[in-house]
Amino acid sequence: QVQLQESGGGSVQSGGSLKLSCAASGDTRCMAWFRQAPGKEREGVAVIDMNGRTNYTDSVKGRFSISQDISSYVAYLQMNSLKPDDTAVYYCATGPREWYECRTGQGYRFWGQGTQVTVSS
């Protein structure tokens, strides 16, 4: 069982930046950020594995950056050039045992409680 705790959400204007943090209670194969906007399905945003490999959904490439502090089991999501379409509840998650699962959104068994990100135009 892994517990996850997100922080860093908030409200910003379009073009602004926010940095999310996710603290895990133990070692994980990979950590990912997902988001869910009102009336929309949850989507994967970014993932990083224990070797530093990363993957991003197309809509955030060049704007978002995922990183981690392996020693303290913390993952970060730096979000720049935010747009109103980025407004959502952001969740961190973990659980996959292989990079293929990490990258394709499978096997995420443990989830944080979510943090709201609101971008106004």
Backbone as numpy.savetxt, mean C-alpha at the origin, in Angstrom:
# Nx Ny Nz CAx CAy CAz Cx Cy Cz
0.06 -15.78 12.37 -0.77 -14.59 12.37 0.10 -13.34 12.37
-0.17 -12.43 11.46 0.57 -11.18 11.37 -0.42 -10.03 11.55
-0.10 -9.12 12.42 -0.93 -7.94 12.59 -0.30 -6.76 11.88
-1.15 -5.94 11.27 -0.68 -4.80 10.49 -1.35 -3.53 10.98
-0.59 -2.46 11.02 -1.12 -1.18 11.47 -0.68 -0.09 10.52
-1.67 0.52 9.83 -1.35 1.61 8.91 -1.41 2.96 9.63
-0.71 3.92 9.06 -0.80 5.31 9.52 -0.39 6.22 8.38
-0.73 7.49 8.52 -0.27 8.48 7.55 -1.30 8.99 6.58
-2.52 8.51 6.64 -3.54 9.02 5.73 -3.91 10.45 6.09
-4.74 11.05 5.24 -5.18 12.40 5.51 -5.80 13.03 4.27
-5.94 14.33 4.32 -6.54 15.09 3.22 -5.52 16.04 2.63
-5.42 16.05 1.32 -4.50 16.96 0.63 -5.17 17.49 -0.62
-4.62 18.54 -1.15 -5.10 19.05 -2.43 -4.42 18.33 -3.58
-5.07 18.38 -4.73 -4.50 17.77 -5.92 -3.08 18.27 -6.15
-2.17 17.34 -6.44 -0.78 17.68 -6.64 0.06 17.53 -5.38
-0.59 17.31 -4.26 0.11 17.17 -3.00 0.68 15.78 -2.79
1.27 15.58 -1.61 1.94 14.32 -1.28 1.51 13.83 0.09
1.54 12.53 0.23 1.33 11.88 1.52 2.23 10.65 1.58
2.58 10.26 2.80 3.37 9.05 2.99 2.66 8.16 3.98
2.34 6.96 3.54 1.68 5.98 4.39 2.73 5.03 4.97
2.46 4.56 6.17 3.32 3.57 6.81 2.49 2.38 7.24
3.12 1.23 7.20 2.46 -0.01 7.64 3.45 -0.80 8.46
3.13 -0.98 9.73 3.99 -1.73 10.63 3.43 -3.14 10.81
4.27 -4.13 10.53 3.87 -5.53 10.69 4.42 -6.07 12.01
3.72 -7.06 12.54 4.13 -7.62 13.83 5.23 -8.67 13.68
5.55 -9.03 12.41 6.58 -10.02 12.20 7.05 -10.02 10.77
7.95 -10.93 10.48 8.55 -11.03 9.16 7.51 -11.47 8.12
7.62 -10.95 6.92 6.67 -11.29 5.85 7.43 -11.49 4.54
6.84 -12.24 3.64 7.44 -12.47 2.33 7.34 -11.22 1.47
6.21 -10.55 1.58 6.01 -9.30 0.85 4.94 -8.49 1.55
4.92 -7.22 1.27 3.88 -6.35 1.80 3.33 -5.53 0.64
2.04 -5.33 0.67 1.39 -4.64 -0.44 0.43 -3.58 0.10
0.17 -2.63 -0.77 -0.86 -1.63 -0.51 -2.00 -1.85 -1.51
-3.19 -1.87 -1.00 -4.41 -1.92 -1.79 -5.22 -0.66 -1.48
-6.18 -0.37 -2.33 -7.08 0.74 -2.03 -8.48 0.42 -2.53
-9.45 1.04 -1.88 -10.83 0.86 -2.28 -11.54 2.20 -2.18
-12.02 2.66 -3.33 -12.78 3.90 -3.39 -14.27 3.56 -3.27
-15.08 4.51 -2.83 -16.53 4.26 -2.71 -17.13 3.78 -4.01
-17.85 2.68 -3.96 -18.52 2.16 -5.13 -17.62 1.42 -6.11
-16.36 1.26 -5.74 -15.42 0.58 -6.64 -14.84 -0.66 -5.97
-14.32 -1.55 -6.79 -13.68 -2.74 -6.26 -12.30 -2.38 -5.70
-11.86 -3.20 -4.76 -10.52 -3.02 -4.23 -9.49 -3.32 -5.31
-8.44 -2.52 -5.35 -7.39 -2.73 -6.34 -6.02 -2.70 -5.67
-5.13 -3.48 -6.21 -3.75 -3.47 -5.74 -3.05 -2.23 -6.25
-2.28 -1.60 -5.40 -1.57 -0.37 -5.75 -0.08 -0.63 -5.94
0.54 -1.25 -4.97 1.98 -1.47 -5.02 2.33 -2.61 -4.08
3.43 -3.28 -4.40 3.90 -4.39 -3.57 5.42 -4.39 -3.56
5.97 -4.83 -2.44 7.41 -4.98 -2.32 7.69 -6.29 -1.60
8.72 -7.02 -2.07 9.03 -8.27 -1.39 10.30 -8.12 -0.56
10.65 -9.18 0.13 11.79 -9.13 1.05 13.10 -8.90 0.33
13.14 -9.12 -0.98 14.35 -8.86 -1.76 14.35 -7.47 -2.40
13.30 -6.71 -2.15 13.23 -5.37 -2.69 12.57 -5.24 -4.04
12.10 -6.35 -4.58 11.39 -6.27 -5.85 10.07 -5.55 -5.63
9.70 -4.75 -6.61 8.48 -3.96 -6.50 7.61 -4.11 -7.75
6.35 -3.81 -7.57 5.43 -3.82 -8.68 4.33 -2.79 -8.40
3.89 -2.09 -9.43 2.90 -1.03 -9.26 1.77 -1.19 -10.27
0.60 -0.76 -9.89 -0.46 -0.67 -10.87 -0.17 0.51 -11.78
-0.62 0.42 -13.02 -0.24 1.42 -14.03 -0.60 2.85 -13.64
-1.72 3.02 -12.97 -2.21 4.37 -12.70 -1.35 5.14 -11.70
-0.47 4.47 -10.98 0.36 5.16 -9.99 1.84 5.16 -10.35
2.21 4.50 -11.42 3.63 4.45 -11.81 4.16 5.85 -12.06
5.32 6.11 -11.51 5.93 7.42 -11.64 5.48 8.42 -10.59
4.45 8.08 -9.85 3.95 8.98 -8.80 4.10 8.38 -7.40
3.88 7.10 -7.28 3.97 6.42 -5.98 5.25 5.60 -5.91
5.75 5.46 -4.69 6.95 4.66 -4.48 6.80 3.85 -3.20
6.98 2.54 -3.30 6.90 1.68 -2.13 8.31 1.36 -1.65
8.50 1.34 -0.36 9.80 1.01 0.21 9.57 0.30 1.54
10.67 -0.13 2.15 10.52 -0.87 3.40 11.74 -0.74 4.27
11.54 -0.94 5.53 12.61 -1.08 6.50 12.48 -2.50 7.03
13.27 -3.40 6.47 13.12 -4.81 6.79 13.40 -5.07 8.26
14.34 -4.36 8.82 14.75 -4.62 10.21 13.62 -4.37 11.19
12.71 -3.45 10.83 11.60 -3.14 11.73 10.25 -3.55 11.17
10.23 -4.28 10.06 9.01 -4.80 9.45 8.03 -3.67 9.12
8.52 -2.60 8.55 7.68 -1.47 8.18 7.76 -1.24 6.67
6.61 -1.06 6.06 6.55 -0.71 4.64 5.97 0.69 4.51
6.42 1.39 3.49 5.99 2.76 3.26 5.42 2.90 1.85
4.52 3.83 1.69 4.03 4.19 0.37 4.09 5.71 0.26
5.07 6.17 -0.49 5.20 7.61 -0.77 4.33 7.94 -1.97
3.39 8.84 -1.77 2.45 9.19 -2.83 2.64 10.65 -3.21
3.08 10.90 -4.42 3.30 12.25 -4.93 2.33 12.54 -6.07
2.21 13.80 -6.40 1.33 14.23 -7.49 -0.05 13.60 -7.37
-0.60 13.67 -6.19 -1.88 13.02 -5.93 -2.99 13.66 -6.74
-3.92 12.82 -7.14 -5.07 13.23 -7.94 -6.36 12.88 -7.18
-7.45 13.55 -7.49 -8.72 13.19 -6.85 -9.08 11.71 -7.02
-8.69 11.11 -8.14 -8.96 9.69 -8.37 -8.21 8.78 -7.41
-7.23 9.32 -6.69 -6.49 8.53 -5.70 -7.24 8.44 -4.37
-8.33 9.18 -4.26 -9.12 9.16 -3.03 -9.66 7.76 -2.77
-9.36 7.22 -1.60 -9.77 5.86 -1.26 -9.33 5.55 0.16
-9.81 4.42 0.66 -9.24 3.85 1.87 -8.08 2.96 1.43
-6.94 3.18 2.01 -5.74 2.41 1.66 -5.48 1.37 2.75
-5.24 0.15 2.29 -4.98 -0.96 3.20 -3.62 -1.56 2.90
-2.89 -1.92 3.93 -1.71 -2.75 3.71 -2.09 -4.19 4.00
-1.38 -5.07 3.35 -1.71 -6.49 3.46 -0.47 -7.33 3.25
-0.52 -8.54 3.78 0.55 -9.49 3.59 0.00 -10.91 3.67
0.86 -11.87 3.42 0.41 -13.25 3.51 0.95 -14.17 2.44
1.21 -13.66 1.19 1.70 -14.57 0.16 3.06 -15.18 0.53
3.30 -16.35 -0.04 4.54 -17.06 0.24 5.50 -17.04 -0.94
5.03 -16.61 -2.12 5.86 -16.57 -3.31 5.69 -15.23 -4.01
6.72 -14.79 -4.74 6.65 -13.51 -5.42 5.51 -13.48 -6.43
5.23 -14.64 -7.07 4.14 -14.67 -8.03 2.83 -14.28 -7.37
2.60 -14.80 -6.18 1.39 -14.45 -5.44 1.42 -12.99 -5.02
2.56 -12.54 -4.57 2.68 -11.14 -4.16 2.28 -10.22 -5.29
2.81 -10.49 -6.46 2.63 -9.61 -7.62 1.23 -9.68 -8.20
0.60 -10.84 -8.09 -0.71 -11.00 -8.74 -1.88 -10.84 -7.76
-1.58 -10.49 -6.53 -2.65 -10.22 -5.59 -3.28 -11.42 -4.94
-2.58 -12.55 -4.95 -3.12 -13.77 -4.37 -2.55 -14.00 -2.97
-3.34 -14.70 -2.15 -2.81 -15.15 -0.88 -2.66 -14.10 0.20
-3.29 -12.96 0.04 -3.18 -11.92 1.08 -4.16 -12.24 2.21
-3.63 -12.79 3.27 -4.46 -13.30 4.37 -4.58 -12.32 5.53
-3.66 -11.38 5.62 -3.65 -10.47 6.76 -3.77 -9.04 6.26
-4.64 -8.29 6.90 -4.96 -6.94 6.45 -4.94 -5.96 7.62
-4.54 -4.73 7.32 -4.66 -3.67 8.29 -6.08 -3.13 8.29
-6.31 -2.16 9.15 -7.66 -1.63 9.31 -8.00 -0.56 8.27
-7.01 -0.08 7.57 -7.22 0.92 6.52 -7.01 2.33 7.01
-6.59 3.19 6.10 -6.42 4.60 6.40 -6.96 5.41 5.22
-7.71 6.45 5.53 -8.38 7.24 4.49 -7.42 8.24 3.86
-7.43 8.28 2.54 -6.71 9.30 1.78 -7.73 10.04 0.94
-7.79 11.35 1.13 -8.73 12.18 0.39 -7.97 13.27 -0.35
-8.17 13.34 -1.66 -7.51 14.33 -2.49 -8.57 15.23 -3.11
-8.48 16.50 -2.81 -9.47 17.45 -3.32 -8.91 18.20 -4.52
-9.79 18.57 -5.42 -9.36 19.26 -6.64 -9.27 20.76 -6.42
